[in-house]
Amino acid sequence: MTLPFTPDTFAKDKAETLAAQRGLELTHQQQWDFLQSAESLDLQAAPGSGKTSLIGLKLTLLAQGWSSATRGICVLSHTNTAKDEITHRVCDSLAGRRLLGFPHFIGTIQTFTNTFLALPALRSRGIDIQTVDDAAYEHAALRLLDNHRGFFTLKAFTERRHDGRDLVAGAHYICDAGELTVTGPSGRLPFKSTSPSGRQLIRLKNDLADRGLFRYSDMFAIAEHHLLHHPVIAQATAHRFPFVLLDEMQDTSDLQQHLLDQVFGKVGTVVQRVGDVNQGIFTDRTQMPLLPSAFPHPSAAQLPVSRRFGTQIADLASLLTVQRRQTIEGAGPQSTIGVLVFDDNCVPDVIPAFERLARETVPDHLLAAAPPRVLASRLAPGTADAFPQSLTCYLPTFAPNTAARPAAELITTVRAARALLAAGDRRTATVQTWDAVRRAFRQGSGDALPAIQRIERSAATAGLRMRVLLHDLLSADIDDPEQWKALMKHLREVLAQLADSPPTPRRLDDILRHIPLLVPHAETVGNDAAPMMSVATSIQRAKGETHAATLILECLDSRGRKYDVHETLAIVAQSMDVTGAPVTVRKAAQLLFVGATRPTHLLAFAAHRTRIEPHLGALQDRGWLVRPVSHGW
């Protein structure tokens, strides 16, 4: 198919000029192969390979050369975070900003499905959509079950089963043999659909649908059903978007991929899919993929060069590529890998020991701009009789909060933006700060704020007050806790004026908190440890981030049988092939791969002496640093 863009869209001189403006180096042929390709392809990109920067560059070049006013570029991602990152990359030019409006589309797969397929289908049936949200649906379903006498039989059934209420809360639609049917969370029902309980569950589900209440997965079933009965819609959507770019493909579920295949799988649409299957921690790929279109295709192109870290971390990461073997080349700064060896009596001393090691091995200005990260596969312990099990065992003051994202504090982003300002890049510094405020607002309210170029500039408007506040954030003494507190008070006031739904203060607390600036080489005083400077979160939430220093804590798996760091490092020490390990160990190694590829300068693992001691010699032979943790030191 001939795409509607000018022949010189991907010309080398144009690409090099734009790349230079963005500080992007195009030094490898693999980058050019992807950048200049106008055919369908898969790209397997190693962590830190500059995938998102390359996507942003390609989209901007496409936008500059795009010649159709009615057909557009469709950019899809798995998460809002990935979508926002792409939007940020293209918004620094007038041409790139055109991608934010008709005929183009940038959004998540869920939003695309809702916008172009499911919501039109529901509206055609006269349904007024109230919400598409799992939590809201579950609350409404259980309230209806408890308060409506028409579901007495179903309620009695749920009370006889430990997972009975989960059945009602998680009931969802699937498209089966061309018809919408109701199934349970596990993909089946514990009774026949024609039984009294089955009929009541189906009626409850349909009652909620008539009220406009749906689960996220419902929308994919409704969209598939709509496409089967109106195939012309798929043809029209594919015609509207002749070029489709899918980011973070490793996290796309089979359900999502199946729907995308129905829309864009025909000959004629260029579909380019980018991701890293070895970071696919949100999908279960321990079994063989069911779909022929599963990512990545065996002939996928590769971006194996990481500019995030050096050879030490690259060598380790290569050993942990579980889903698709890949030799990762480290072209970033030389790094240190360390093992902090602890005993039962010094578990709380592990994080302070890591912070001392970070001060020794990482330049002070990097730690000041981005506090070290402490990651764990589990935030809270389970019922197993073992210690330590989770992050809270190492850090008892940590309060797990699945709604918050502790790794996204505003002050950290502002400090990094101020470094850009000092280098003379005021525009990028301002945009970066505003994007951080937008993320904070979305965490607190669930709503979105406009990109910076759409903020009102007129006098006496909330938009102008926000622009002044952004200037203050980049110029005031934010290292003074009182000044920071005053700025955050002002920020909350302006957000309340700028938005229709002010954020919930409690949900903003973690993001807007003040983090003291690291004092270079701060020492402990007497027996009192220096204040914690690290940010603690889960490995899953750190996905996509870059850290100066990262600590991965040894945690017990969900079955209470194996410790993730021990099992993974044992494979590394013995030079074993991780793909031949048991499923539970492969899952642990895949999760640790995500955590281990975050840092630029220091990667540390915390491991219990009784488990790791047999392997310490082999790890030291690899050039790793081994440091014992002692109580009170």
C-alpha positions in Angstrom: 0.0 0.0 0.0 1.2 3.5 -0.8 1.1 5.7 2.4 0.1 9.4 2.0 3.4 11.0 2.8 6.0 12.8 0.7 8.9 10.8 -0.8 11.5 12.6 1.3 9.7 12.1 4.6 12.5 9.8 6.0 15.4 11.5 4.2 18.6 11.1 6.1 19.4 14.8 6.3 15.9 15.5 7.8 16.2 12.7 10.3 19.7 13.7 11.4 18.7 17.4 11.8 15.7 16.5 14.0 17.6 13.9 15.9 20.4 16.4 16.7 17.8 18.9 18.0 16.5 16.3 20.4 20.0 15.0 21.4 19.4 11.6 19.8 22.3 9.7 18.3 21.6 7.6 15.3 24.8 5.5 15.3 23.4 2.0 14.6 22.0 0.6 11.4 19.1 -1.0 13.3 17.9 2.5 14.2 17.8 3.5 10.6 16.2 0.3 9.5 13.2 1.0 11.8 13.2 4.8 11.3 12.9 4.6 7.5 10.7 1.5 7.1 7.2 2.0 5.6 6.3 -1.7 5.8 4.7 -3.8 8.5 7.3 -5.0 11.0 8.0 -6.1 14.6 10.8 -4.5 16.6 12.2 -6.2 19.7 13.9 -3.4 21.6 16.2 -3.9 24.6 15.8 -1.8 27.8 17.4 1.6 27.4 17.7 1.3 23.6 16.0 4.6 23.0 12.8 3.0 21.7 10.5 5.8 22.8 12.8 8.5 21.5 13.0 6.7 18.1 9.3 6.3 18.0 8.9 10.0 18.7 11.4 10.9 16.0 9.7 8.7 13.4 6.2 10.0 14.2 7.4 13.6 13.9 9.0 12.9 10.5 5.8 11.2 9.4 3.7 14.2 10.6 6.0 16.6 8.7 5.5 14.6 5.5 1.9 13.5 5.9 -0.2 14.6 2.9 -3.8 13.4 3.7 -6.4 15.6 5.5 -8.8 12.7 6.0 -6.6 9.6 6.7 -4.4 9.5 9.7 -1.7 7.9 11.8 -2.9 5.7 14.7 -0.6 5.3 17.6 -1.6 2.8 20.3 -0.1 1.8 23.6 -0.9 -0.5 26.5 -0.9 2.2 29.3 -1.6 5.9 29.7 1.9 6.4 30.9 3.3 5.1 27.6 0.8 7.1 25.6 1.7 10.3 27.5 5.4 9.7 26.9 4.8 9.4 23.1 2.7 12.6 23.2 5.4 14.4 25.0 8.0 13.4 22.4 5.9 14.7 19.5 4.7 17.9 21.1 7.9 19.8 20.7 7.2 20.7 17.1 4.2 22.2 15.2 4.1 19.2 12.9 4.2 16.7 15.7 1.3 18.5 17.5 -0.9 17.9 14.5 -0.9 14.2 15.5 -3.0 15.2 18.6 -6.1 16.0 16.4 -8.1 14.7 13.5 -7.5 12.7 11.4 -4.8 11.1 13.7 -5.2 9.3 17.0 -2.8 8.7 19.9 -4.2 6.7 22.8 -4.4 3.3 24.6 -5.8 0.2 23.0 -8.7 0.5 25.5 -9.5 4.0 24.5 -9.3 3.2 20.8 -11.7 0.3 21.3 -14.1 2.4 23.2 -14.0 5.4 20.9 -14.2 3.7 17.5 -16.0 0.5 18.2 -17.7 -0.3 21.5 -19.2 3.1 22.5 -20.8 3.6 19.0 -22.2 0.1 19.2 -23.8 0.8 22.6 -25.2 4.2 21.6 -26.8 2.6 18.6 -28.7 0.4 21.1 -29.8 3.5 23.0 -27.6 2.8 26.0 -26.3 5.9 27.8 -22.8 5.0 29.0 -22.2 6.0 32.7 -18.8 4.4 33.3 -16.3 1.9 32.0 -14.3 0.9 35.1 -13.8 -2.4 36.9 -13.9 -1.0 40.4 -17.1 1.0 39.8 -18.7 -2.0 38.1 -17.8 -4.3 41.0 -19.3 -1.9 43.5 -22.5 -1.6 41.6 -22.8 -5.3 40.9 -22.5 -6.3 44.6 -24.8 -3.5 45.7 -27.5 -4.8 43.2 -26.9 -8.3 44.4 -27.4 -7.4 48.1 -30.3 -5.0 47.7 -32.5 -6.5 45.0 -34.9 -9.3 45.9 -34.9 -10.5 42.3 -31.4 -12.0 42.8 -32.2 -13.9 46.0 -31.2 -17.3 44.5 -27.9 -16.0 43.1 -27.1 -14.4 46.4 -27.8 -17.6 48.3 -25.5 -19.4 45.9 -22.6 -16.9 46.4 -22.9 -17.3 50.2 -22.1 -21.0 49.9 -18.9 -20.4 48.0 -15.7 -18.6 49.1 -15.4 -17.0 45.7 -19.1 -16.4 45.2 -19.0 -12.6 45.4 -16.0 -12.5 43.1 -18.1 -14.4 40.5 -20.7 -11.6 40.5 -18.2 -8.7 40.7 -16.0 -10.2 37.9 -18.7 -11.4 35.5 -18.0 -10.1 32.0 -19.1 -10.4 28.4 -17.4 -12.5 25.8 -18.2 -12.8 22.1 -18.9 -16.5 21.6 -20.0 -17.8 18.2 -21.1 -14.3 17.2 -23.2 -13.7 20.3 -22.6 -11.8 23.5 -22.6 -14.2 26.5 -21.8 -13.8 30.2 -18.9 -15.7 31.8 -17.1 -15.6 35.1 -13.6 -14.3 36.1 -12.0 -17.6 35.3 -13.7 -17.7 31.8 -16.5 -20.1 32.8 -19.5 -20.3 35.1 -19.9 -22.7 38.0 -23.5 -23.5 36.9 -25.4 -23.8 33.7 -26.5 -20.5 32.2 -30.1 -21.9 32.1 -30.1 -22.7 35.9 -31.9 -20.3 38.3 -28.6 -18.8 39.5 -27.3 -18.6 35.9 -30.3 -16.8 34.7 -30.1 -14.3 37.5 -26.4 -13.6 36.9 -27.1 -13.0 33.3 -30.0 -10.7 34.2 -27.9 -8.8 36.7 -25.2 -8.3 34.1 -27.7 -7.1 31.5 -29.4 -4.8 34.0 -26.1 -3.1 34.7 -25.4 -2.9 31.0 -28.7 -1.2 30.4 -27.7 1.3 33.1 -24.5 2.0 31.2 -22.1 0.2 33.7 -19.3 -1.9 32.1 -16.0 -3.6 32.9 -13.0 -2.8 30.7 -13.0 -6.3 29.1 -16.7 -5.9 28.2 -15.8 -3.3 25.7 -13.6 -5.7 23.7 -16.4 -8.3 23.6 -18.9 -5.6 22.5 -16.5 -4.3 19.9 -15.9 -7.8 18.5 -19.6 -8.5 18.4 -20.2 -5.2 16.6 -17.5 -6.0 14.0 -18.8 -9.5 13.3 -22.3 -8.1 12.5 -21.0 -5.0 10.7 -17.7 -5.9 9.0 -17.8 -2.6 7.0 -16.8 -0.8 10.2 -13.4 -2.7 10.3 -12.9 -1.7 6.6 -13.7 1.9 7.3 -11.4 2.1 10.4 -8.5 0.5 8.5 -9.0 2.9 5.7 -9.1 5.8 8.1 -5.7 4.7 9.6 -3.4 3.3 6.9 -0.4 3.5 9.3 -0.6 2.0 12.8 2.2 2.0 15.4 1.7 -0.2 18.5 4.0 0.5 21.4 4.7 -1.7 24.5 3.4 -4.7 22.5 4.7 -7.1 25.1 1.9 -6.2 27.5 -0.9 -6.5 24.9 -3.2 -9.4 25.8 -4.5 -12.0 23.4 -7.9 -10.5 23.8 -6.6 -7.1 22.6 -4.5 -8.5 19.9 -7.3 -10.6 18.5 -9.5 -7.4 18.2 -6.6 -5.5 16.6 -6.1 -8.3 14.1 -9.8 -8.0 13.1 -9.5 -4.3 12.4 -6.0 -4.0 11.0 -5.0 -7.6 10.1 -6.1 -7.3 6.5 -3.6 -6.6 3.7 -3.3 -2.9 3.1 -2.6 -1.4 6.6 1.0 -0.9 7.6 1.3 -2.1 11.2 4.5 -1.6 13.1 4.8 -3.1 16.6 7.4 -2.2 19.1 8.2 -3.6 22.5 10.4 -5.9 24.6 8.8 -9.3 25.2 11.3 -10.0 28.0 9.5 -7.2 30.0 6.1 -8.7 29.4 5.3 -8.9 33.1 1.6 -8.1 32.8 0.7 -11.0 30.6 1.1 -14.7 31.2 3.2 -16.1 28.5 4.5 -19.2 30.3 2.5 -21.2 27.7 2.9 -21.2 24.0 1.1 -18.1 22.4 -2.3 -18.9 21.1 -2.4 -16.3 18.3 -0.2 -16.5 15.2 0.2 -12.8 15.4 1.7 -12.9 18.9 4.5 -10.4 19.5 7.3 -10.6 18.4 7.2 -12.3 15.0 10.2 -14.7 14.6 11.7 -12.4 12.0 11.4 -9.3 14.2 14.1 -6.7 13.8 16.1 -5.8 16.9 17.5 -2.9 18.9 20.0 -4.7 21.1 22.1 -1.7 22.1 21.3 -0.1 25.4 22.5 3.4 26.2 21.2 3.3 29.7 23.9 1.1 31.3 27.3 -0.4 30.6 28.6 -3.9 29.9 28.2 -5.3 33.5 24.4 -4.8 33.6 24.1 -5.6 29.9 25.7 -9.0 30.5 23.4 -9.8 33.4 20.4 -8.6 31.5 21.3 -10.9 28.6 21.3 -13.9 30.9 17.8 -13.0 32.1 16.1 -12.7 28.7 13.5 -15.4 29.4 10.9 -15.0 26.6 13.3 -14.3 23.7 17.0 -14.7 24.0 18.8 -11.5 23.2 22.4 -10.4 23.6 22.1 -6.9 24.9 25.1 -4.6 24.3 25.8 -2.0 27.0 26.8 1.4 25.5 26.0 3.5 28.6 28.1 4.5 31.6 30.1 1.8 33.3 28.2 0.4 36.3 28.6 -1.5 39.5 26.7 -4.6 40.5 26.7 -5.5 44.1 25.2 -8.0 46.5 24.3 -6.9 50.0 24.4 -10.0 52.2 22.3 -9.8 55.3 21.3 -12.0 58.3 17.9 -12.2 60.1 19.1 -9.6 62.7 20.0 -6.9 60.2 17.1 -6.8 57.7 16.2 -3.2 58.6 19.9 -2.2 57.9 19.8 -3.3 54.3 18.4 -0.1 52.8 20.8 2.2 54.8 23.7 0.0 53.6 22.5 0.4 50.0 22.3 4.2 50.4 25.9 4.3 51.7 27.0 2.2 48.7 25.1 4.6 46.4 27.0 7.6 47.8 30.3 5.8 47.2 29.7 4.7 43.7 27.3 7.2 42.1 28.0 10.9 41.3 26.3 13.2 43.8 24.5 15.3 41.3 22.8 12.2 39.8 21.6 11.1 43.2 20.3 14.6 43.9 18.4 14.7 40.6 17.0 11.2 41.0 16.9 9.6 44.5 17.9 5.9 44.5 15.1 3.4 44.1 14.3 0.4 46.3 12.3 -2.2 44.4 10.6 -5.4 45.5 8.4 -8.0 43.8 6.0 -7.9 46.8 4.9 -4.9 48.9 3.3 -6.8 51.8 3.9 -10.2 53.3 1.5 -13.2 52.9 0.7 -15.9 55.3 3.8 -18.0 55.0 6.0 -18.5 58.1 9.2 -17.0 56.6 11.1 -13.8 56.9 11.7 -11.5 55.1 8.9 -11.8 52.6 8.3 -8.4 51.2 9.3 -4.7 51.1 7.5 -4.0 54.4 9.8 -6.5 56.1 12.8 -4.4 55.2 11.0 -1.1 55.6 8.3 -1.4 58.3 7.2 2.2 57.9 6.2 1.6 54.2 2.5 1.7 53.7 1.5 -0.2 50.5 -0.9 1.8 48.4 -1.9 0.4 45.1 -3.5 3.6 43.9 -0.4 5.7 44.4 2.8 5.7 42.4 5.6 6.7 44.9 8.2 6.7 42.2 6.7 9.7 40.5 7.3 12.5 43.0 7.0 16.0 41.5 10.1 17.4 43.2 12.3 14.8 41.6 11.0 15.8 38.1 11.4 19.5 38.9 15.0 19.0 40.0 15.7 17.2 36.7 13.9 20.0 34.8 16.0 22.7 36.5 19.1 21.0 35.2 17.7 21.4 31.7 16.9 25.0 32.5 20.5 25.6 33.6 21.7 24.2 30.3 19.5 26.8 28.5 16.6 24.6 27.5 13.7 26.5 29.2 11.0 25.2 26.9 11.7 21.5 27.6 12.2 22.2 31.3 8.7 23.9 31.5 7.0 21.1 29.4 8.6 18.4 31.6 7.4 20.1 34.8 3.9 20.6 33.5 3.7 16.9 32.4 4.7 15.9 35.9 1.9 18.1 37.3 -0.6 16.5 34.8 0.5 13.0 36.0 0.0 14.0 39.6 -3.4 15.4 38.8 -4.5 12.3 37.0 -3.3 10.2 40.0 -5.4 12.3 42.3 -8.6 12.7 40.3 -8.6 10.2 37.4 -9.1 13.0 34.9 -6.7 14.5 32.4 -5.3 18.1 31.9 -4.5 19.6 28.5 -1.0 19.7 27.1 0.9 22.9 27.9 0.3 24.6 24.5 -3.4 24.5 25.3 -3.3 26.2 28.7 -5.0 29.6 28.6 -2.6 32.6 28.5 -5.1 35.4 29.1 -4.9 37.7 32.1 -6.8 36.8 35.3 -7.2 33.1 34.2 -6.3 29.9 36.0 -4.2 29.0 33.0 -2.0 32.1 33.3 -1.7 31.5 37.1 -0.5 28.0 36.3 2.1 29.2 33.9 3.4 31.6 36.6 3.5 28.8 39.1 5.5 26.6 36.7 8.0 29.5 36.4 8.2 29.6 40.2 8.8 25.9 40.5 11.8 26.3 38.2 13.2 29.3 40.0 12.3 29.2 43.7 14.4 27.5 46.4 12.5 24.2 46.3 15.1 22.6 48.6 13.6 24.7 51.4 10.8 22.5 52.8 8.7 25.5 53.7 9.0 27.1 50.3 8.1 23.8 48.7 5.1 23.4 51.0 3.9 26.9 50.0 4.3 26.1 46.3 2.3 22.9 46.7 -0.5 24.7 48.5 -0.6 27.2 45.7 -0.6 24.3 43.1 -3.5 22.6 44.7 -5.5 25.9 44.6 -4.7 26.5 40.9 -5.5 22.9 40.0 -8.9 23.3 41.7 -9.5 26.4 39.5 -8.2 24.9 36.3 -10.1 21.6 36.5 -13.7 20.6 36.7 -13.0 17.9 39.3 -10.3 18.9 41.9 -8.0 16.0 42.9 -8.4 14.2 46.2 -5.8 15.7 48.6 -5.0 12.4 50.2 -4.1 10.7 46.9 -1.7 13.6 46.0 0.3 13.4 49.3 2.9 10.9 48.1 3.4 12.6 44.8 3.7 16.2 46.1 5.8 15.4 49.2 9.1 17.1 49.8 12.2 15.0 49.5 15.3 16.5 51.1 18.2 17.2 48.7 20.9 14.6 49.2 23.8 16.0 51.3 27.0 14.6 49.5 28.6 11.9 51.6 26.3 12.4 54.5 27.5 10.2 57.4 25.6 8.7 60.3 25.8 10.4 63.6 26.4 8.1 66.5 23.8 5.3 66.4 21.3 7.5 64.5 21.0 6.7 60.8 20.8 9.4 58.2 17.3 10.1 56.9 16.2 7.7 54.2 16.7 9.3 50.7 15.5 6.3 48.6 12.1 5.9 47.1 10.5 2.5 47.7 8.0 0.9 45.3 7.3 -2.4 43.5 9.3 -3.6 40.4 6.0 -3.6 38.5 5.5 0.2 39.1 9.1 1.0 38.2 8.7 -0.4 34.7 9.8 2.1 32.1 11.8 4.2 34.5 15.5 5.0 34.6 17.4 5.2 37.9 20.9 6.2 38.9 20.9 3.5 41.6 18.5 0.6 42.1 18.3 -2.0 45.0 16.2 -5.2 44.4 15.1 -6.8 47.7 14.9 -10.5 48.1 11.2 -11.5 48.4 9.3 -14.7 48.8 7.1 -15.8 45.8 3.3 -15.8 46.1 3.3 -19.6 46.8 5.6 -19.1 49.8 8.3 -21.5 48.5 11.1 -19.7 46.7 13.0 -16.5 47.1 13.3 -14.6 43.8 16.7 -13.0 44.2 18.3 -16.3 45.4 16.8 -18.4 42.7 17.8 -15.9 39.9 21.3 -15.2 41.1 21.9 -19.0 41.6 21.2 -19.4 37.8 23.6 -16.5 37.0 26.3 -17.9 39.3 26.1 -21.3 37.7 25.9 -20.0 34.2 22.7 -21.9 33.6 20.2 -21.3 30.9 17.2 -19.5 32.5 14.9 -20.8 29.8 15.3 -24.3 31.2 14.4 -23.4 34.8 11.0 -24.2 36.4 8.1 -21.9 35.6 8.2 -20.2 39.0 11.9 -19.4 38.6 11.4 -18.1 35.1 8.7 -15.8 36.3 11.0 -14.5 39.1 13.9 -14.0 36.6 11.6 -12.1 34.2 10.4 -9.7 36.9 14.0 -9.2 38.1 15.0 -8.5 34.5 12.7 -5.5 34.6 14.2 -4.2 37.9 17.8 -4.9 36.9 17.6 -2.9 33.7 16.4 0.3 35.4 19.8 1.7 36.8 22.5 3.5 35.0 25.3 3.3 37.6 24.5 1.0 40.5 22.5 -2.2 40.6 22.4 -3.9 44.0 20.7 -7.1 45.2 19.8 -7.9 48.8 20.2 -11.6 49.6 20.1 -13.7 52.8 23.5 -15.1 53.8 22.2 -18.7 54.2 20.9 -18.8 50.6 23.4 -16.8 48.7 26.7 -17.8 50.4 27.4 -20.8 48.1 27.3 -18.5 45.0 29.2 -15.5 46.2 32.6 -16.6 44.8 31.2 -17.1 41.4 29.5 -13.7 41.5 32.7 -12.1 42.6 34.5 -13.8 39.7 32.1 -11.8 37.4 33.3 -8.6 38.9 30.5 -8.1 41.3 30.9 -6.3 44.6 29.9 -8.3 47.7 29.2 -6.3 50.9 28.0 -7.7 54.2 25.3 -5.9 56.1 25.8 -5.5 59.8 23.4 -4.4 62.5 23.7 -0.8 63.5 26.6 -0.1 61.2 
